[in-house]
Amino acid sequence: MGRTDLTPEQWAKLEPEWPGNSRHGHAYKPHLPVINGILWRLKTGAPWRDIPERYGPWETCWDRFTRWSRDGTWKRVLVALQVKEDAQGKIDWDGASLDSTSCKAHRAAVGARKQPAKLEKRGTQR
């Protein structure tokens, strides 16, 4: 088990929330290794093709991540877990906050010229 892999306790909470097999196409491979591969990729920031073989083919991880992003599965799982944990009193909503701090950067910080551009002389007289 890698550092980014779900523990058996975490998986026990998550397992019922994932979609089952559809009537079309072939059956899903088990979700646990694929989700662990997705988590590994998100944690490390590595390219999809570098997902270790223990998680299965990288194409499977990418396909499921993309498909579930498009159809809202990730959001449904998050909401379902929040509802369960909130019902048990495990979420402190008063302690949650959003920070919208912004920092003003000098124009040179984004690649602009440090010195103002010199006016070109194109036959205009001042």
Summary of the structure (lengths in Angstrom):
residues: 126
radius of gyration: 24.1
end to end distance: 73.8
largest distance: 78.0
contacts: 213
relative contact order: 0.10
helix: 52%
strand: 0%
